Amino acid sequence: MAKTVTTVNPSNGNPLAEYTLLSQFQAEQAVDAAHDAFGQWRKTSFSERAEKLNKLADLIEQNESALVTLMTEEMGKVTDQGKQEVALCAQICRYTAKHGAKELEDEHRFFEDGHALVTYQPIGVILGIQPWNFPLYQVIRYSVSNIMAGNTTVLKHASNVFGMSKKIEALFLEAGFPEGCYQSLLIDGATASKLIAHDKVRGVTFTGSDETGKKVAEQAASVSKKSVLELGSNDAFVVLSDADIAHAVSCCIQGRVVNNGETCVAAKRFIIADAVYDEFRDAFVKAAKDLKMGDPKESSTDLGPMARDDLRDQLHQQVQQSIEAGAKCILGGDVPQGEGFFYPITVLEDVKSGMPAYDDELFGPVASFIRANDDEHAMQLANDSRYGLGGGIFSEDTEKAVALAKTEFDTGMVNINGYSLAQPNLPFGGVKDSGYGREHGGFGMREFVNVKSIMIAQPN
């Protein structure tokens, strides 16, 4: 008997839709179809691929209302942030269409006995395993770069956003991409794991927890397949002693509650120099109290529900364990009564090593405050993490902040005096337990290609 999955509205706990999972055999057939499509898609020109990507961008914008509704109903995204996600995805499609040919064009080089071409050739079917928190963006991010490179793609999306999964496939087909070029597979994690070993899958890209990501990488490596991992993080935002506190608080509040706090690049650990600690803490707590938690469809809402009840329960457990270990809860920390999977913005101070709030990723609206002796100590604490995805520095000496970001901050991305999410023209990715590989900015188009040398001897 076929397995089914029911999606649930996190605002009220009501069921949305039921979906039937593919069997292992059906999933493998889909990979075979993607491989068949690859045989023709790899022969298309860059201009043909770009034309379809631009059409996809248009369709994403035209379907904004339906896409945002899916985000809000399936995982609780605040409506205005859903619109921002839609706009970003259209920008990514257009950036890839515009710059793909240049990023992937042949390079001419010389050697002693002749000249050579370095050519970037597609390799085949790329399996994507993507999470629910940015249900459109995560998929567009990996798929369009690989499709522009001439590969084909199959997606295993998170089961709580299967409606979005199906909608994305429909948009690819409507944009004119051939069947099999992009496919959303309604499968579970066990089925996806087995697909890694499928002989027609040539690479795997995964976004999610570091624990699961390491297992994916191990499986891929065991069959000599490349992987790209964008994993969790515990991003530190450092407030130096010369920071503009009002500005820093505004940016840090945004960085903590964006996407209901459920993003890998959220501001999570706040490391504040002792000279400005009290001022920053008091201003942050005051601003946090002014935020409105409620229905994500309402324009006045700042913080919607968490995506699932188990995620809320896990977050609350991490908060309680941190308090038991000595952290002080100065705001929030209680599970609200009533329907839906809401969790209030919570502030913990006196956070130290050995606590979940210091060592682990708290994937929800919880801010961990860490007092540093001075600016130098603050940077040491920022790097005291197994993660290294993003982070931030606030200082009125921008030149100093940039120097610290370049030479001392052990992360893939750093914000200076602001908070920004992904940008189409900038590389996205991390180091340490936050993964490896880069997406965006042209870098993602070269992750899953055969960088081939063709050496042409010079006649004597």
C-alpha positions in Angstrom: 0.0 0.0 0.0 1.3 3.4 -1.0 2.4 5.8 1.8 0.8 9.2 2.1 1.8 12.5 3.7 -0.6 15.2 4.9 0.6 18.8 5.0 -0.6 21.0 8.0 -1.1 24.7 8.4 1.2 25.7 11.3 -1.0 28.7 12.2 -3.9 26.5 13.4 -2.8 22.8 13.1 -5.4 22.1 10.4 -4.6 19.6 7.6 -4.1 21.1 4.1 -3.7 18.3 1.6 -2.7 14.6 1.3 0.0 13.4 -1.0 0.9 10.0 -2.1 4.6 9.1 -2.0 6.4 7.5 -4.9 7.7 4.0 -4.4 11.5 3.4 -4.8 10.8 1.9 -8.2 8.9 5.0 -9.3 11.6 7.3 -8.0 14.3 5.4 -9.9 12.2 5.7 -13.1 12.1 9.4 -12.6 15.9 9.5 -12.4 16.0 7.4 -15.6 13.7 10.0 -17.3 16.0 12.8 -16.1 19.0 11.0 -17.6 17.1 10.5 -20.9 16.3 14.2 -20.9 19.9 15.1 -20.2 20.9 13.5 -23.5 19.1 16.3 -25.4 19.2 19.1 -22.9 23.0 19.1 -22.8 23.0 19.9 -26.6 20.9 23.1 -26.2 22.6 26.4 -26.5 23.2 28.8 -23.7 20.8 31.2 -25.3 18.0 28.6 -25.4 18.5 27.9 -21.7 18.6 31.6 -20.9 15.3 32.2 -22.8 13.5 29.5 -20.7 15.0 30.8 -17.5 13.8 34.3 -18.3 10.4 32.9 -19.0 10.5 31.0 -15.6 11.3 34.3 -13.9 8.2 35.9 -15.5 6.0 33.0 -14.4 7.3 33.2 -10.8 6.4 36.9 -10.7 3.0 36.3 -12.3 2.3 33.5 -9.8 3.3 35.6 -6.8 0.0 35.3 -5.0 -0.3 31.5 -5.3 3.3 31.0 -4.3 3.1 33.3 -1.2 -0.1 31.6 -0.2 1.6 28.2 -0.3 4.5 29.5 1.8 2.2 31.0 4.4 -0.2 28.0 4.6 2.5 25.3 4.5 5.2 26.7 6.7 4.0 29.9 8.2 6.0 32.5 6.4 4.9 36.1 6.9 3.3 37.4 3.7 5.6 40.3 3.0 8.7 38.0 3.4 7.1 35.6 1.0 6.8 38.3 -1.6 10.5 39.1 -1.0 11.3 35.4 -1.6 9.4 35.4 -4.8 11.2 38.5 -6.1 14.6 37.0 -5.2 13.9 33.8 -7.1 13.0 35.8 -10.2 16.2 37.7 -9.8 18.2 34.5 -9.5 16.7 33.2 -12.7 17.5 36.4 -14.6 21.0 36.6 -13.2 21.7 33.0 -14.2 20.3 33.6 -17.7 22.3 36.7 -18.2 25.7 35.5 -16.9 25.6 31.8 -17.6 27.2 31.8 -21.0 30.1 33.9 -19.7 30.6 31.8 -16.6 30.6 28.6 -18.6 32.4 29.6 -21.8 35.6 27.8 -22.9 38.9 29.3 -21.7 42.0 29.3 -24.0 45.4 28.6 -22.5 48.8 27.8 -23.7 51.4 25.2 -22.9 54.9 24.4 -24.2 53.9 22.2 -27.1 50.6 23.9 -28.1 47.5 25.4 -26.9 44.5 24.1 -24.9 40.8 24.6 -24.1 39.4 24.4 -20.6 35.8 23.6 -21.1 33.0 23.3 -18.6 30.8 20.3 -19.6 27.6 19.1 -17.8 27.8 15.8 -16.1 24.1 14.5 -15.9 21.4 14.2 -13.2 21.9 16.2 -10.0 19.8 15.2 -7.0 18.7 18.0 -4.8 17.6 17.4 -1.2 16.1 20.7 0.1 14.4 22.0 3.3 11.1 23.7 3.9 12.2 27.1 5.4 12.6 28.9 2.0 10.4 26.4 0.0 10.8 28.3 -3.3 14.2 29.8 -3.0 16.1 26.7 -1.9 14.9 24.9 -5.0 15.4 27.7 -7.5 18.9 28.3 -6.0 20.3 24.9 -6.8 18.2 23.9 -9.9 18.5 26.9 -12.2 22.3 27.0 -11.9 22.6 23.3 -12.8 20.1 23.5 -15.6 21.9 26.5 -17.1 25.1 24.3 -17.0 23.3 21.7 -19.1 22.5 19.2 -16.3 19.1 17.9 -15.4 17.7 17.8 -11.8 15.5 15.8 -9.5 14.3 17.2 -6.2 13.5 15.7 -2.9 11.6 18.5 -1.1 10.6 18.5 2.6 7.3 16.7 3.1 5.6 19.7 4.8 5.9 21.8 1.6 4.8 19.2 -1.0 2.3 21.7 -2.4 5.1 24.1 -3.3 7.1 21.1 -4.7 4.4 20.3 -7.2 3.9 24.0 -8.1 7.6 24.5 -8.9 7.6 21.6 -11.3 4.4 23.0 -13.0 6.2 26.3 -13.5 9.3 24.7 -15.1 7.0 22.9 -17.6 5.0 26.0 -18.3 8.2 27.9 -19.0 9.0 25.4 -21.8 11.6 23.2 -20.2 11.4 19.6 -21.5 9.9 16.9 -19.4 12.6 15.4 -17.2 14.7 18.5 -17.1 13.4 19.3 -13.7 11.3 17.0 -11.6 9.8 17.3 -8.0 9.8 13.8 -6.5 7.3 13.2 -3.7 9.5 10.8 -1.7 10.7 10.3 1.8 14.2 10.5 3.2 14.9 6.8 2.9 14.0 6.8 -0.8 16.2 9.8 -1.4 19.1 8.2 0.4 18.9 5.2 -1.9 18.8 7.4 -5.0 22.3 8.7 -4.2 23.7 5.4 -5.3 21.6 5.3 -8.5 24.1 5.0 -11.4 22.5 7.9 -13.3 22.8 10.4 -10.4 26.1 12.2 -10.8 26.0 14.7 -7.9 24.1 15.6 -4.8 23.4 19.0 -3.3 21.9 19.1 0.2 20.6 21.9 2.4 19.7 21.1 6.0 21.2 20.0 9.3 24.9 19.3 9.7 24.1 15.8 11.2 22.0 14.7 8.1 24.3 16.5 5.7 27.4 14.5 6.9 25.5 11.3 6.2 24.6 12.5 2.7 28.2 13.4 2.1 29.4 10.0 3.3 26.9 8.2 1.1 27.9 10.3 -1.9 31.6 9.8 -1.3 31.2 6.1 -1.0 30.1 6.0 -4.6 32.6 8.7 -5.7 30.1 11.4 -6.3 30.5 15.0 -5.6 28.3 16.8 -3.1 27.6 20.4 -2.1 26.5 21.0 1.4 24.8 24.0 2.8 24.3 23.1 6.5 23.2 24.7 9.7 24.9 27.5 11.6 25.0 29.4 14.8 25.8 32.8 13.3 27.5 35.3 15.6 26.7 39.0 15.2 29.5 41.0 17.0 28.7 44.4 18.5 32.1 46.1 19.0 32.6 48.9 21.6 32.4 51.7 18.9 29.1 50.4 17.3 26.1 52.6 16.6 23.9 50.8 19.1 20.5 52.0 17.8 21.4 50.8 14.3 22.9 47.6 15.5 19.8 46.7 17.5 17.5 47.4 14.5 19.6 45.1 12.2 20.0 42.4 14.9 16.2 42.3 15.6 15.6 41.8 11.8 18.3 39.2 11.7 16.8 37.2 14.5 13.1 37.1 13.5 13.4 37.0 9.7 11.5 34.0 8.4 10.2 33.4 12.0 13.8 32.8 13.1 14.0 29.7 10.9 16.9 30.3 8.7 20.5 29.1 8.6 21.9 32.6 8.3 19.7 34.1 11.0 21.5 36.2 13.6 21.6 33.7 16.6 24.5 34.5 18.9 24.9 38.1 19.9 28.4 38.8 21.2 28.6 42.3 22.7 31.6 44.1 24.0 31.3 44.8 27.8 31.5 48.6 27.3 28.1 48.6 25.4 26.5 45.4 26.6 23.9 46.9 28.9 22.9 49.5 26.4 22.5 47.0 23.6 20.6 44.5 25.7 18.1 47.0 27.0 17.4 48.4 23.6 17.1 45.0 22.0 14.6 43.8 24.6 12.6 46.9 24.3 12.5 46.5 20.5 11.6 42.8 20.8 8.7 43.6 23.0 7.2 45.8 20.3 7.1 43.0 17.7 3.7 41.5 16.9 3.4 37.7 16.8 0.3 36.3 15.1 -1.4 35.4 11.8 1.3 35.5 9.1 -1.3 36.7 6.6 -1.8 39.9 8.5 0.4 42.8 7.2 1.1 44.0 10.8 2.5 40.6 11.8 6.3 40.5 12.5 6.5 36.9 13.7 4.5 34.0 12.5 4.3 30.4 13.7 7.1 27.9 13.6 6.7 25.4 10.8 6.0 22.2 12.8 5.0 21.4 16.3 8.1 19.1 16.8 10.4 21.9 15.8 8.8 24.2 18.4 9.1 21.5 21.0 12.8 20.9 20.2 13.5 24.7 20.4 11.8 25.0 23.7 13.7 22.0 25.1 17.0 23.7 24.0 15.9 26.9 25.8 15.0 25.0 29.0 18.3 23.1 28.9 20.2 26.3 28.6 18.4 27.8 31.5 19.0 24.8 33.6 22.7 25.1 32.8 22.8 28.7 34.0 21.4 31.0 31.3 19.0 33.7 32.3 15.8 34.1 30.3 14.9 37.9 30.3 12.2 37.7 27.6 9.8 35.0 26.4 10.7 31.3 26.9 7.1 30.1 27.3 5.0 28.1 24.9 1.8 30.1 24.2 -1.6 28.7 24.8 -4.0 28.3 21.9 -3.8 26.8 18.4 -0.9 26.9 16.1 2.8 26.3 16.6 3.8 29.7 17.8 6.9 30.5 19.9 7.6 34.1 21.2 10.8 36.0 20.6 13.1 34.9 23.5 16.2 36.4 24.9 18.8 34.5 26.9 21.8 36.1 28.6 24.7 34.8 30.6 25.0 32.2 27.8 28.2 30.1 28.0 29.9 27.2 26.4 28.3 23.9 27.2 24.7 25.2 26.8 22.6 24.5 23.7 22.2 28.3 23.2 26.0 28.6 22.8 27.0 25.3 21.1 24.1 24.4 18.9 21.8 25.9 16.4 18.6 27.2 17.8 16.3 27.2 14.7 13.7 29.7 15.9 13.3 33.2 17.4 15.7 32.8 20.3 18.6 35.3 20.8 21.6 34.2 22.8 23.5 37.1 24.5 27.2 36.6 25.2 29.2 39.3 27.0 32.8 39.9 25.8 35.5 41.5 27.8 36.5 43.7 24.8 36.6 43.8 21.0 39.4 41.3 20.7 37.7 38.9 23.0 34.5 39.3 21.1 36.1 38.1 17.9 37.5 35.1 19.7 34.1 34.2 21.0 32.6 34.6 17.5 34.9 31.9 16.1 34.3 29.6 19.1 31.8 27.5 17.2 31.9 24.4 15.1 29.8 26.3 12.5 31.0 28.9 10.0 28.2 30.0 7.6 27.6 33.7 8.2 27.9 36.4 10.8 28.1 40.1 11.3 30.2 42.9 12.8 28.9 46.3 13.9 31.5 49.1 14.3 31.6 52.8 13.2 35.1 52.0 11.9 34.1 50.3 8.7 37.7 49.8 7.6 38.5 48.0 10.9 35.4 45.8 10.6 36.2 44.8 7.0 39.8 43.8 8.1 38.4 41.7 10.9 35.9 40.1 8.5 38.6 39.3 6.0 41.3 37.9 8.3 39.7 36.8 11.5 36.1 35.8 11.0 36.1 32.1 10.1 32.9 32.0 8.1 31.8 32.0 4.5 29.9 35.3 4.6 30.0 38.4 6.8 27.7 41.4 7.2 29.2 44.7 8.1 26.8 47.1 9.8 23.7 45.5 8.3 21.8 42.3 7.8 21.4 40.7 4.4 20.2 37.4 3.1 21.3 35.8 -0.1 22.2 37.9 -3.1 22.1 36.5 -6.7 25.5 38.0 -7.6 27.4 36.9 -4.4 28.7 33.5 -3.4 26.7 31.7 -0.7 28.1 28.9 1.5 30.1 28.2 4.6 33.0 26.4 6.2 33.6 24.0 9.1 30.3 22.2 10.0 28.3 24.6 7.9 29.4 22.7 4.8 31.3 23.3 1.6 30.7 24.4 -1.9 29.2 27.7 -3.1 26.0 28.8 -4.8 25.1 32.1 -6.5 27.3 34.6 -8.2 28.2 32.2 -10.9 29.9 29.8 -8.5 27.0 27.4 -8.4 27.1 26.9 -12.2 30.6 25.4 -11.9 30.0 23.0 -9.0 28.6 20.1 -11.0 30.5 20.3 -14.3 33.4 18.4 -15.8 36.3 20.9 -15.9 37.9 19.3 -19.0 41.3 20.1 -20.5 41.7 19.6 -24.2 45.3 19.9 -25.3 46.0 20.6 -28.9 49.6 19.9 -30.0 51.3 22.5 -32.2 52.6 21.0 -35.5 56.4 20.9 -35.8 
